[in-house]
Amino acid sequence: MNRCLGWAALVMLGILLGVASSSHQTSKADDPAVDAANVEVVAELKEIKTQLKEINEHLRTGVTKTIAVMNP
């Protein structure tokens, strides 16, 4: 009885490992066009980061800049 249970457990383990490994997909490299778009996005994010740093510096110093627009 113990032998049967051992073989059944071993078979079930093999099946579970087979199912788990069959769903794994290998990654593929992106197209160069996608990489160029990513470079543009990264450049925009860096610009936003510098702008946020400037805003934070102004907020910490307490210096405010007011723009008043008057309609004629």
N, C-alpha and C positions, 0 to 999 in steps of 0.2 A: 504494500500500500504506500509506504514512504517513497519507494522508487517511482511509482506512478505520479505521485504528487510532485516530486522533484522534476520529472520530465515535463509535466504539465506547466510548472512554473517557468522552466527554462524556455519552453516553446512560447509561452505568453510573453516573456521578456523579449525574446527575439522578434515577435510580432510587433510589440510596442516600439522597440528600437527601430524597426523597419518603417513603421508608420511615421515616427517622429523625424527620421532622417529623409524621408521621401518628400516632405513638405519644404525642406530647406532649399532655397534657390541661391545660385551664385550671382554675385553682382556683376554688372557690366559697366564699362567706362562710358561716361557721358560724351555726347557729341561736342565737337569744338564750338559749335554755335551756342550751345548751352553754357559753355565755359566763358565765352565772351560776354554773354548776358550777366553771368554771375560777377564778372569783373566790374561791370557798370553798377550793379546793385551794391557791391562792396564799396565802390567809390562814393556813391550817394550816402551810404550809411556812415562812412568816415566823415563826410561833410556835415551830416546831421549831428554826429558826435561832437565835432568841434563847436558847432553852433550851440549845442546844449551846455558845453563847458563854459562858453562865454556868457550865456544866460545865467548859469549858476554863479559865476563870479560876480556879475552885476547884482544878483539877489543877495549874495553874502555881504557885499560892501554897503548895501542900502542905497546905492545910487540908482535913481530912477530916471528914465527918459520919457518925457511926455510929448506926444505929438497932438497938436490941436488943429483941427480942420474946421474952418468957418465957411459957411456958404454965403456968397455975395448977395 
